Amino acid sequence: MEKISLSDGEWKLMNLLWQSPPKTITQLTKELEGNTGWGKNVIITMLKRLEAKGAVRHEEGDKAKQFYPAVTKEGAALEETKGFLNRVYQGSLSLMVNAMVDSHELSSKDIDDLKAILQKAEEERHG
């Protein structure tokens, strides 16, 4: 997968496309204008930027272009997580988890989830 980094605004737009593709510029504007204040021109600019990054593609519809996500949410989230780890924790997942433990940010559910993830990783490694 090509490494794609998304801005906060691009995440908002992509989340709409991931929820129910395809969407037209008019549909995206209606859905985003209320809570972001973005008009049609902002949406068009963002879509062009996302297409250039390879995150969005479009098809010509009967009346308007239909926009689709060209990457999965999981793939984009993984790249974002890798980028975050590299920027903030020099790539060390254990450093990040330790910081969260020290700040008491992990709930009991978070801890149980992490244990399950690590158990699965251990089983796959020795599987």
GROMACS elastic network, one bead per residue, 0.5 to 0.9 nm:
[ bonds ]
;  ai    aj funct       b0    kb
    1     4     6  0.85444   500
    1    71     6  0.83943   500
    1    75     6  0.76322   500
    2    53     6  0.89120   500
    2    54     6  0.79837   500
    3    53     6  0.89253   500
    3    75     6  0.89647   500
    3    76     6  0.80349   500
    3    79     6  0.63534   500
    3    80     6  0.89456   500
    4    53     6  0.65511   500
    4    54     6  0.76082   500
    4    55     6  0.71449   500
    4    71     6  0.88509   500
    4    75     6  0.89342   500
    4    76     6  0.66053   500
    4    79     6  0.68215   500
    4    80     6  0.80015   500
    5    53     6  0.83495   500
    5    76     6  0.74418   500
    5    79     6  0.71143   500
    5    80     6  0.63708   500
    5    83     6  0.81876   500
    6     9     6  0.78987   500
    6    10     6  0.55810   500
    6    11     6  0.61219   500
    6    14     6  0.89997   500
    6    50     6  0.83711   500
    6    55     6  0.88651   500
    6    76     6  0.79459   500
    6    80     6  0.76898   500
    7    10     6  0.50617   500
    7    11     6  0.62747   500
    7    12     6  0.88530   500
    8    11     6  0.51629   500
    8    12     6  0.65989   500
    9    12     6  0.51634   500
    9    13     6  0.65486   500
    9    14     6  0.86739   500
    9    36     6  0.88330   500
    9    46     6  0.83935   500
   10    13     6  0.51411   500
   10    14     6  0.59739   500
   10    15     6  0.84486   500
   10    46     6  0.69347   500
   10    47     6  0.85755   500
   10    50     6  0.75455   500
   11    15     6  0.59278   500
   11    16     6  0.86985   500
   12    15     6  0.52816   500
   12    16     6  0.67246   500
   12    32     6  0.81162   500
   13    16     6  0.53865   500
   13    17     6  0.66175   500
   13    18     6  0.88662   500
   13    28     6  0.74327   500
   13    32     6  0.76335   500
   13    43     6  0.83182   500
   13    46     6  0.83186   500
   13    47     6  0.85207   500
   14    18     6  0.60468   500
   14    19     6  0.85131   500
   14    50     6  0.88942   500
   14    55     6  0.83278   500
   14    56     6  0.82126   500
   14    69     6  0.69155   500
   14    73     6  0.82015   500
   15    18     6  0.50449   500
   15    19     6  0.60860   500
   15    20     6  0.88763   500
   15    73     6  0.78613   500
   16    19     6  0.51572   500
   16    20     6  0.65730   500
   16    21     6  0.77549   500
   16    23     6  0.82381   500
   16    28     6  0.75844   500
   16    31     6  0.82415   500
   16    32     6  0.88983   500
   17    20     6  0.56334   500
   17    22     6  0.65165   500
   17    23     6  0.65780   500
   17    28     6  0.85405   500
   17    56     6  0.87843   500
   17    67     6  0.75482   500
   17    68     6  0.61866   500
   17    69     6  0.58844   500
   18    21     6  0.62254   500
   18    22     6  0.87270   500
   18    68     6  0.79565   500
   18    69     6  0.63359   500
   18    72     6  0.76649   500
   18    73     6  0.69218   500
   20    23     6  0.74872   500
   20    68     6  0.89830   500
   21    66     6  0.83265   500
   21    67     6  0.71071   500
   21    68     6  0.55238   500
   21    69     6  0.73188   500
   22    58     6  0.85093   500
   22    66     6  0.54877   500
   22    67     6  0.51593   500
   22    69     6  0.80739   500
   23    26     6  0.80703   500
   23    27     6  0.59501   500
   23    28     6  0.64386   500
   23    65     6  0.82457   500
   23    66     6  0.54982   500
   23    67     6  0.52435   500
   23    68     6  0.69659   500
   24    27     6  0.51379   500
   24    28     6  0.62286   500
   24    29     6  0.85153   500
   24    61     6  0.89484   500
   24    64     6  0.64263   500
   24    65     6  0.59254   500
   24    66     6  0.50640   500
   24    67     6  0.60417   500
   25    28     6  0.51362   500
   25    29     6  0.60038   500
   25    30     6  0.85936   500
   25    40     6  0.70478   500
   25    43     6  0.69135   500
   25    44     6  0.69632   500
   25    47     6  0.86210   500
   25    64     6  0.78809   500
   25    65     6  0.74900   500
   25    66     6  0.79544   500
   25    67     6  0.78971   500
   26    29     6  0.51116   500
   26    30     6  0.62013   500
   26    31     6  0.86573   500
   26    40     6  0.72878   500
   26    64     6  0.87056   500
   27    30     6  0.52020   500
   27    31     6  0.62274   500
   27    32     6  0.86191   500
   28    31     6  0.51445   500
   28    32     6  0.59893   500
   28    33     6  0.81601   500
   28    40     6  0.84650   500
   28    43     6  0.73335   500
   29    32     6  0.52296   500
   29    33     6  0.54618   500
   29    34     6  0.86678   500
   29    38     6  0.70753   500
   29    39     6  0.62387   500
   29    40     6  0.56775   500
   29    42     6  0.88005   500
   29    43     6  0.65227   500
   30    33     6  0.55627   500
   30    34     6  0.71927   500
   30    39     6  0.87215   500
   30    40     6  0.88702   500
   31    34     6  0.67647   500
   31    35     6  0.81536   500
   32    35     6  0.59271   500
   32    36     6  0.57424   500
   32    37     6  0.71577   500
   32    38     6  0.65129   500
   32    39     6  0.83360   500
   32    43     6  0.86537   500
   33    36     6  0.53089   500
   33    39     6  0.60980   500
   33    40     6  0.84731   500
   34    37     6  0.58288   500
   34    38     6  0.80018   500
   35    38     6  0.83554   500
   36    39     6  0.88531   500
   38    41     6  0.79519   500
   38    42     6  0.58080   500
   38    43     6  0.68416   500
   39    42     6  0.55097   500
   39    43     6  0.65307   500
   39    44     6  0.88808   500
   40    43     6  0.51358   500
   40    44     6  0.61836   500
   40    45     6  0.86855   500
   41    44     6  0.50653   500
   41    45     6  0.61907   500
   41    46     6  0.86139   500
   42    45     6  0.51401   500
   42    46     6  0.61812   500
   42    47     6  0.86178   500
   43    46     6  0.50797   500
   43    47     6  0.60850   500
   43    48     6  0.86036   500
   44    47     6  0.51290   500
   44    48     6  0.62133   500
   44    49     6  0.86543   500
   45    48     6  0.51918   500
   45    49     6  0.62612   500
   45    50     6  0.86478   500
   46    49     6  0.50542   500
   46    50     6  0.60648   500
   46    51     6  0.85219   500
   47    51     6  0.60177   500
   47    52     6  0.85087   500
   47    56     6  0.71336   500
   47    57     6  0.87661   500
   47    67     6  0.83992   500
   48    51     6  0.50916   500
   48    52     6  0.61814   500
   48    53     6  0.86823   500
   48    56     6  0.85082   500
   49    52     6  0.50631   500
   49    53     6  0.63062   500
   49    54     6  0.87196   500
   49    55     6  0.88450   500
   49    56     6  0.88647   500
   50    53     6  0.50240   500
   50    54     6  0.62369   500
   50    55     6  0.52380   500
   50    56     6  0.54874   500
   50    57     6  0.83428   500
   51    55     6  0.57596   500
   51    57     6  0.58163   500
   51    58     6  0.82902   500
   51    70     6  0.85084   500
   52    55     6  0.76813   500
   52    56     6  0.81270   500
   53    56     6  0.77775   500
   54    57     6  0.73196   500
   54    69     6  0.89599   500
   54    70     6  0.65382   500
   54    71     6  0.76806   500
   55    68     6  0.87838   500
   55    69     6  0.60296   500
   55    71     6  0.53744   500
   55    72     6  0.86493   500
   55    76     6  0.87081   500
   56    67     6  0.67862   500
   56    68     6  0.57212   500
   56    71     6  0.72508   500
   57    66     6  0.84252   500
   57    67     6  0.58098   500
   57    68     6  0.53796   500
   57    69     6  0.63052   500
   57    70     6  0.57762   500
   58    61     6  0.89554   500
   58    65     6  0.62337   500
   58    66     6  0.53118   500
   58    68     6  0.59003   500
   58    69     6  0.85937   500
   59    64     6  0.88661   500
   59    65     6  0.57002   500
   59    66     6  0.52058   500
   59    67     6  0.66334   500
   59    68     6  0.81580   500
   60    63     6  0.80286   500
   60    64     6  0.65072   500
   60    66     6  0.61530   500
   60    67     6  0.88776   500
   61    64     6  0.50572   500
   61    65     6  0.50600   500
   61    66     6  0.57931   500
   62    65     6  0.79898   500
   69    72     6  0.71572   500
   69    73     6  0.87382   500
   71    74     6  0.84334   500
   71    75     6  0.66922   500
   71    76     6  0.68493   500
   72    75     6  0.51604   500
   72    76     6  0.62943   500
   72    77     6  0.85251   500
   73    76     6  0.51687   500
   73    77     6  0.59842   500
   73    78     6  0.85095   500
   74    77     6  0.50480   500
   74    78     6  0.60692   500
   74    79     6  0.86672   500
   75    78     6  0.51251   500
   75    79     6  0.63247   500
   75    80     6  0.86132   500
   76    79     6  0.51952   500
   76    80     6  0.61198   500
   76    81     6  0.85835   500
   77    81     6  0.60481   500
   77    82     6  0.85728   500
   78    81     6  0.50625   500
   78    82     6  0.61667   500
   78    83     6  0.85657   500
   79    82     6  0.50978   500
   79    83     6  0.61117   500
   79    84     6  0.85391   500
   80    83     6  0.50958   500
   80    84     6  0.60806   500
   80    85     6  0.86010   500
   81    84     6  0.50313   500
   81    85     6  0.60955   500
   81    86     6  0.85319   500
   82    85     6  0.51650   500
   82    86     6  0.61563   500
   82    87     6  0.86064   500
   82    91     6  0.72650   500
   83    86     6  0.51442   500
   83    87     6  0.60889   500
   83    88     6  0.85196   500
   83    91     6  0.82315   500
   84    87     6  0.51515   500
   84    88     6  0.58971   500
   84    89     6  0.76358   500
   84    90     6  0.88510   500
   84    91     6  0.81328   500
   85    88     6  0.54539   500
   85    89     6  0.50300   500
   85    90     6  0.61303   500
   85    92     6  0.64284   500
   85    93     6  0.67780   500
   85    96     6  0.76086   500
   86    89     6  0.57363   500
   86    92     6  0.74428   500
   87    90     6  0.59357   500
   87    91     6  0.73962   500
   88    91     6  0.77246   500
   88    92     6  0.89191   500
   88    96     6  0.84322   500
   89    92     6  0.54120   500
   89    93     6  0.73314   500
   89    94     6  0.88882   500
   89    95     6  0.63089   500
   89    96     6  0.62639   500
   90    93     6  0.87941   500
   90    95     6  0.86718   500
   91    95     6  0.85453   500
   91    96     6  0.89777   500
   92    95     6  0.52634   500
   92    96     6  0.66274   500
   92    97     6  0.89287   500
   93    96     6  0.51421   500
   93    97     6  0.62636   500
   93    98     6  0.85440   500
   94    97     6  0.51120   500
   94    98     6  0.59550   500
   94    99     6  0.84881   500
   95    98     6  0.51343   500
   95    99     6  0.61824   500
   95   100     6  0.87322   500
   96    99     6  0.51039   500
   96   100     6  0.63348   500
   96   101     6  0.87352   500
   97   100     6  0.50337   500
   97   101     6  0.61983   500
   97   102     6  0.86109   500
   97   106     6  0.87960   500
   98   101     6  0.50242   500
   98   102     6  0.61126   500
   98   103     6  0.86112   500
   99   102     6  0.51028   500
   99   103     6  0.62334   500
   99   104     6  0.86349   500
   99   105     6  0.86997   500
  100   103     6  0.51655   500
  100   104     6  0.61265   500
  100   105     6  0.51946   500
  100   106     6  0.63324   500
  101   104     6  0.50387   500
  101   105     6  0.62141   500
  101   106     6  0.61847   500
  102   105     6  0.78099   500
  103   106     6  0.82777   500
  104   107     6  0.79227   500
  106   109     6  0.79070   500
  106   110     6  0.55738   500
  106   111     6  0.64239   500
  107   110     6  0.50098   500
  107   111     6  0.63324   500
  107   112     6  0.86580   500
  108   111     6  0.51152   500
  108   112     6  0.61999   500
  108   113     6  0.85757   500
  109   112     6  0.50199   500
  109   113     6  0.60180   500
  109   114     6  0.85318   500
  110   113     6  0.50393   500
  110   114     6  0.61256   500
  110   115     6  0.85978   500
  111   114     6  0.50982   500
  111   115     6  0.61748   500
  111   116     6  0.86698   500
  112   115     6  0.50881   500
  112   116     6  0.62661   500
  112   117     6  0.86807   500
  113   116     6  0.51377   500
  113   117     6  0.62014   500
  113   118     6  0.86453   500
  114   117     6  0.50306   500
  114   118     6  0.60959   500
  114   119     6  0.84685   500
  115   118     6  0.51637   500
  115   119     6  0.60375   500
  115   120     6  0.85848   500
  116   119     6  0.50219   500
  116   120     6  0.61448   500
  116   121     6  0.85985   500
  117   120     6  0.51550   500
  117   121     6  0.62303   500
  117   122     6  0.86638   500
  118   122     6  0.61041   500
  118   123     6  0.85890   500
  119   122     6  0.50761   500
  119   123     6  0.61961   500
  119   124     6  0.86432   500
  120   123     6  0.51083   500
  120   124     6  0.61527   500
  120   125     6  0.85588   500
  121   124     6  0.51448   500
  121   125     6  0.60986   500
  121   126     6  0.86984   500
  122   125     6  0.51570   500
  122   126     6  0.63114   500
  122   127     6  0.80176   500
  123   126     6  0.52982   500
  123   127     6  0.51777   500
